[in-house]
Amino acid sequence: MKEIKNILICGIGAVGAIYANKIHEYDSKSLKVLVDKKRLENYTKNPKTFNGKVLDFDYVLPENTDFKADLIIIATKFDGLYDAVKNIENFVKEDTIIMSLLNGVTSEEIISEKYGWEHTLISYFIGHSAMRNGNTITHDGTGDIVFGINSAKGTNPEDIKTVSQFFDKVGIAYRTPDDMMRAYWLKFMLNVSSNQPSAIMRLTFGDMQSNPKFIELLQKIMNEVVQIAKAEGIQNTDTMIEEAMVGFNSMIPNGKTSMLQDIEAGRKTEVEIFAGTIIKLGKKHGILTPYNQVLKDMIEIIE
């Protein structure tokens, strides 16, 4: 079995910093963090901190040609994905495994357009929200990387074993569901239903969890996602809302969704990959998506 020895991480925001820090603590020599010149200057002058610790990574620029990665983890925001796909090119070899921890259900399709599906895993982060304030990131350590293959696209199943072995050594919590595509859509449903209204109404998870009227709204939004997922061929959709509610209620009360944090910081949100995707697929399948249309309109007004 192939062994992962060299890792490249692209994007050290709220989620990327969690795993960059974890891998760096395990073996700092095995990790490189990809940045552009602007971020390199920023991080040099004003280093990122994670739970109070200054992050001192080995940064590389896209034009670097003396490093090849066994594993690449992309953890940018969606608006940085196309740049990331282009910028990792010099670090990809024939058997490089690529994982995307972006929200939504489209990033792997975009990555595979350039690098193929053979070594592109379906993956996401699920856990307590990391809190980001400028270059300061805090996280309580609760969270998993969930990953697997897109069997319909021919992803190599051996890559699951290879990444699992590496995560075991590093101490990264993970799950590998039998039905990865269903799990993928389950996380997407949680994002679509909680991120967007929380950003509009400025609600923490506790605010949302304790408000019965909000729960009604949440489940109406979830129902639109269930209809789309079923039309897209996802199996066993009847229990998805019930399962998503378990994940929703496990979030820490004072936590904030990533979209609320983006709104508060004046950053561009990921509404296009949440409501935008649901609306687009709704039109494809002839399914009405009024809740997501209103959410998209309201968030775009705020932006």
C-alpha positions in Angstrom: 0.0 0.0 0.0 1.2 3.5 -0.8 2.3 5.6 2.2 1.6 9.3 2.6 4.8 11.1 3.4 4.4 14.6 1.9 1.3 16.7 2.4 0.2 20.0 0.9 -2.6 22.1 2.4 -4.2 24.9 0.4 -6.3 27.2 2.6 -5.7 27.8 6.3 -8.9 29.4 7.3 -11.2 28.1 10.0 -11.1 24.5 8.9 -7.8 24.3 7.1 -5.9 25.6 10.1 -7.2 22.7 12.3 -5.6 20.1 10.1 -2.5 22.1 9.1 -1.8 22.4 12.8 -2.5 18.8 13.5 -0.2 17.5 10.8 2.5 20.1 11.6 2.5 18.9 15.2 2.9 15.3 14.0 5.7 15.9 11.5 6.5 19.5 10.6 8.9 18.4 7.8 6.1 16.5 5.9 3.8 19.5 5.5 3.9 22.5 3.2 1.2 25.2 3.0 0.4 26.7 -0.4 -0.1 30.5 -0.4 0.1 33.3 -2.9 2.5 36.2 -2.5 0.0 38.5 -0.8 -0.9 35.9 1.8 2.8 35.0 2.3 3.5 38.7 3.1 0.5 38.9 5.4 1.3 35.7 7.3 4.9 36.7 7.7 4.0 40.1 9.1 1.0 39.0 11.1 1.2 35.2 11.7 -1.9 33.2 12.1 -2.6 31.8 15.6 -4.5 28.6 16.4 -5.9 28.3 20.0 -3.3 30.9 21.0 -0.4 29.2 19.3 1.5 31.0 16.6 1.4 28.9 13.4 4.9 28.7 11.8 4.4 26.7 8.6 6.7 26.0 5.7 4.9 28.1 3.1 5.3 27.5 -0.7 4.3 29.6 -3.7 2.5 28.1 -6.7 5.6 28.5 -8.9 7.6 26.1 -6.6 8.7 23.0 -8.5 10.8 21.0 -6.0 8.0 19.4 -4.0 5.4 16.7 -5.0 2.6 15.8 -2.6 1.2 12.4 -1.8 -1.9 14.1 -0.3 -3.3 17.5 -1.1 -6.1 19.0 1.1 -8.0 22.0 -0.3 -9.7 24.0 2.4 -10.3 27.4 0.8 -13.6 29.2 0.5 -15.5 28.4 -2.6 -14.5 31.6 -4.3 -10.9 30.5 -4.0 -11.4 27.1 -5.4 -10.6 27.8 -9.0 -7.4 29.5 -8.1 -6.5 26.6 -5.8 -7.1 24.0 -8.6 -4.7 26.0 -10.8 -2.1 26.7 -8.1 -1.7 23.1 -6.9 -0.7 21.9 -10.4 3.1 21.8 -9.8 2.6 19.6 -6.7 0.4 16.9 -8.3 1.9 13.7 -9.4 0.3 10.6 -11.0 -0.9 9.1 -7.7 -1.5 12.3 -5.7 -4.7 12.0 -3.6 -6.8 15.2 -3.5 -9.4 16.0 -0.8 -11.6 19.0 -0.7 -13.0 20.1 2.7 -15.1 22.8 1.1 -18.8 23.2 1.8 -21.3 22.2 -0.9 -21.5 19.3 -3.3 -19.7 20.7 -6.4 -16.0 21.2 -5.5 -14.9 17.7 -6.4 -16.5 17.9 -9.8 -14.5 21.1 -10.4 -11.3 19.5 -9.2 -11.8 16.4 -11.3 -12.2 18.4 -14.5 -8.5 19.1 -14.3 -7.1 16.1 -12.3 -9.6 13.3 -13.0 -11.6 11.2 -10.6 -9.1 8.3 -9.9 -7.6 10.0 -6.9 -10.2 12.6 -6.0 -12.0 11.7 -2.9 -15.4 12.9 -1.8 -14.9 14.5 1.6 -16.1 17.1 4.1 -15.5 18.4 7.7 -18.3 17.9 10.3 -18.0 19.1 13.8 -18.1 22.1 16.1 -17.6 25.4 14.3 -14.1 26.9 14.3 -14.2 30.6 15.2 -12.2 32.9 13.0 -11.4 36.5 13.8 -8.9 37.9 11.3 -5.8 35.7 11.6 -6.9 34.3 15.0 -8.6 30.9 14.9 -10.0 28.9 17.9 -11.5 25.4 17.9 -12.3 22.9 20.6 -11.1 19.8 18.7 -14.5 18.3 18.1 -14.9 17.3 14.5 -14.3 14.6 11.9 -13.2 14.4 8.3 -15.7 12.3 6.5 -14.5 10.8 3.2 -15.0 8.1 0.7 -15.1 7.4 -3.0 -17.5 8.3 -5.9 -17.8 4.8 -7.2 -19.8 5.9 -10.2 -16.8 8.0 -11.3 -14.1 5.4 -10.7 -12.3 6.7 -7.7 -9.6 4.3 -6.5 -11.0 2.5 -3.3 -7.4 1.9 -2.2 -7.1 5.6 -1.5 -9.5 5.2 1.4 -7.1 2.8 3.1 -4.1 5.0 2.3 -5.6 8.1 3.9 -7.1 6.2 6.8 -3.7 4.8 7.7 -2.2 8.3 7.6 -5.0 9.8 9.7 -4.6 7.0 12.2 -0.9 7.9 12.6 -1.5 11.6 12.9 -4.5 11.3 15.2 -7.0 12.9 12.9 -10.6 11.8 13.6 -12.4 10.5 10.5 -15.3 8.4 9.2 -15.7 6.5 6.0 -19.4 5.8 5.4 -20.5 2.9 3.2 -22.8 5.3 1.3 -20.6 8.4 0.9 -22.8 10.2 -1.5 -25.7 10.1 1.0 -23.5 11.3 3.8 -22.2 14.1 1.5 -25.8 15.3 0.8 -26.7 15.0 4.5 -23.9 17.5 5.4 -25.0 19.7 2.5 -28.5 19.7 3.9 -27.3 20.8 7.3 -25.3 23.6 5.7 -28.1 24.8 3.5 -30.7 24.9 6.3 -28.6 26.4 9.1 -25.9 28.6 7.5 -28.2 30.8 5.5 -30.9 31.7 7.9 -28.4 32.1 10.7 -26.5 34.6 8.6 -29.7 36.6 7.9 -31.0 36.7 11.4 -27.6 36.7 13.2 -28.3 33.6 15.3 -25.9 31.3 17.1 -26.5 27.6 17.1 -28.1 28.0 20.6 -30.4 30.7 19.4 -31.6 28.4 16.6 -31.8 25.3 18.7 -33.9 26.9 21.4 -36.5 28.5 19.0 -39.4 26.2 18.0 -40.4 28.5 15.2 -36.9 28.5 13.8 -36.9 24.7 13.9 -40.1 24.7 11.7 -38.3 26.9 9.2 -35.1 24.8 9.3 -37.1 21.6 8.4 -39.0 23.3 5.6 -35.6 24.3 4.1 -34.3 20.7 4.7 -37.3 19.3 2.8 -36.4 21.2 -0.3 -32.9 19.6 -0.1 -34.4 16.2 0.4 -36.5 16.5 -2.7 -33.5 17.6 -4.8 -31.3 14.8 -3.3 -33.9 12.2 -4.2 -34.1 13.5 -7.8 -30.3 13.4 -8.0 -30.4 9.6 -7.1 -29.4 9.7 -3.5 -30.8 6.7 -1.6 -32.7 6.4 1.6 -33.8 10.1 1.7 -36.8 9.5 4.0 -34.7 9.6 7.2 -32.3 12.4 6.2 -34.1 15.2 8.0 -34.2 13.2 11.3 -30.5 12.4 11.0 -29.6 16.0 10.1 -31.4 17.2 13.2 -29.2 15.0 15.4 -26.1 16.8 13.9 -27.8 20.2 14.2 -28.6 19.7 17.9 -25.0 18.5 18.6 -23.5 21.9 17.8 -22.3 24.0 20.7 -24.8 26.7 21.6 -22.3 29.6 21.4 -21.0 28.5 18.0 -21.7 30.4 14.8 -22.1 29.0 11.3 -19.3 29.9 8.8 -21.7 32.0 6.8 -22.7 34.1 9.9 -19.0 34.6 10.6 -18.5 35.7 6.9 -21.4 38.2 7.2 -20.0 39.7 10.4 -16.5 40.0 8.9 -17.8 41.5 5.7 -16.5 38.6 3.6 -18.3 37.2 0.6 -20.5 34.3 1.5 -21.0 30.9 0.0 -24.7 31.4 -0.8 -24.1 30.5 -4.4 -23.0 26.9 -3.5 -25.9 26.5 -1.0 -29.1 28.1 -2.2 -27.6 28.7 -5.7 -27.0 25.0 -6.2 -30.5 24.0 -4.8 -32.2 26.5 -7.1 -30.2 25.4 -10.1 -31.0 21.7 -9.5 -34.6 22.5 -8.7 -35.0 24.0 -12.2 -33.2 20.9 -13.7 -35.7 18.5 -12.0 -38.8 20.7 -12.1 -38.9 21.1 -8.3 -39.9 24.4 -6.7 -37.4 25.8 -4.2 -39.1 29.0 -2.8 -37.3 28.9 0.6 -33.9 28.8 -0.9 -34.8 31.5 -3.5 -35.8 33.9 -0.6 -32.7 33.0 1.4 -30.5 33.7 -1.6 -32.2 37.0 -2.4 -31.9 38.2 1.2 -28.3 37.2 1.6 -27.4 38.9 -1.6 -29.1 42.1 -0.4 -27.0 41.9 2.8 -23.9 41.4 0.8 
